[in-house]
């Protein structure tokens, strides 16, 4: 049985790494006695499948994790029990990580890393006025091709990153800088937030960054890997707890 | 006042920002009230090294349970963060509530390694507090230190207000009460609090003592104030069972060393290894009741979600009924069968490996043994009474049970050490590889060689440490000897750092200027090989008009005053001297846990004694007796007759 967990990462805990979060999940699963399946072999490890890594320092209200549960376990939760698992996991997780939804998914579902086609972000750019940013955005979107050389696994790779820019728009001024909403494609490689900011303006500094949504395509229609509760893009409760 | 709003924008600019956010499971919610003494408990190294420190975690809980105390934690900011803090005018802060250090009453450090001393100075400075005690005003932080290094606090005497000797569980409460009272009374006078602290048994206030020198030699260290006792005694808790701490071990969000549940199964060790300061200063042996161990393990695993527990002590295989305790833990159905138990500091015998085999069903990667010296003669000198047969039986047992890699720890630069002893290490390692070849194609043995640093309150406190050049020569001798042995890998500790460690291990108050000089020239994180800089030390020593020779390499004489003579670890100085003479005569000394008392001084006069569940030694090897004790503790441990040498004969 495979379940998909949707969770948030906000507040101080955003300074932990993707790897840290994976370890936190391992301990949390043991704490709540969720009967996770283990891989076979010399050093068995729990079968957890993470989605696209979130950079250290970035927040998110739309993180996903797939877990394979041990069908043979006597304490295997039934689908109906999964609702109760939501608060149970949240209380076992450190402050700032909060589970917002859980559901059973197909055991052979495409992995999150492959299935997610795009992500929406809210990005603060420090010390820059909205008008400047709007101008930079217009400039980027106007060109048909954006050849950029990036380091990938230690090698320089040059490719056109224009197709990754699905939507870019200024939200407003935060007091420290300008917030924008960015909808970025993730396949085949994705575009880093730091790369986007560097393209917008040389020397512009990244402020607060939050992943708002992840999108898959199902028969051509955009859908979330697992819908969160209404209003999940802001998660005021989680933010208050974690600040 | 929290520094979080100023700190947060910097976190994206430093490595491993999770070091600075706190938020661990088990972290307390500090409540600061005017009547409570506020402790900032610090570890003078990075978060990853400092967080797991059990001593600090114990004090953190005990203080926070009190109505007159509150405690938070801090760790040394890495160099990149220090740069950011200084550039932005942000002081040292706690990781719990990011409160500025100056808003606390006490900044106290655990000192486990001499090379962290310069970090202490740096953290005091980052806290906005004058580094020298003499320059502090009444409202400045009180700087305290505890931990094993404080048995010779003289090198840092100029920088600390108080020093705690021994177990902290009880004395931390007494200090809290005294400081809370002083705080309520308005912190009028620093001398007043110094005097009050000096009145607590186990607390040494260096400024209330004068160190008197004559012709470059220490004559004595005497009180300059009636409030200060002539001799400061260490503190010892009689019963570890009364202190089941930490109750809520901190579970960090990011990876740290010893990232697992740790349960201390006993404190103290009387194996009597003569190089080992821990085994001398933490006497007597106090075992935790086995049932309490089981409870702490079961509840700790349930609470933390860890899948590994370490049963910690100075020699866990010596815990009464250790095999049953580990079996119970591994087979606890509540823990889901995925729990691994680790036993740091394995004793070197097949029995111990048998236990390890039972508990490490998976992940059987490597085992570590510490024979410490290459020949039986040398091991008699240091009283680490492991026979070659014990080692080979342990190694055979390990290879036959599936382990492929062995790590062997040795010391070099020991008293009376000859090149034959050094080369004996190669012989032992080769024989281990040969045993491994009977079981595997490519067995590997890593030999790890550390330079010996004589420590205060050990029989070797009089011994002149080997010079840097001599240690390097011995290391190269062994390296050259092992050059053609493909299965053996040699690693060693930098003799230059060993010198700096030895310099502070037995130094006196004259070293204060050296420490300050090294720190002012940027010498932080000296424990880290990439940051250690010998020139900083030799230059500072020269500028202070001192010589390495006098502090590190010189043999001390029987009648000279040692810089820690006004402190007491309970051990009689004449017992240590006798043991030193016995060492030179290659005579072993039995473990007094299971044999009659030889009056080292640690128990007598303090109304304390060993707390051990079994009156006979555990099974395993020969344990220095020449008898076969593999079957268990039926045979009383009696050492082979030696050639005792009496002082003055």
Interface residues (C-beta under 8 A of the other chain):
Chain A: X12 X13 X15 X16 X17 X19 X20 X23 X24 X26 X27 X28 X29 X30 X31 X33 X38 X42 X43 X44 X56 X57 X92 X94 X95 X96 X206
Chain B: X11 X12 X17 X18 X20 X21 X22 X23 X24 X25 X251 X253 X254 X255 X302 X303 X304 X305 X306 X307 X336 X338 X362 X363
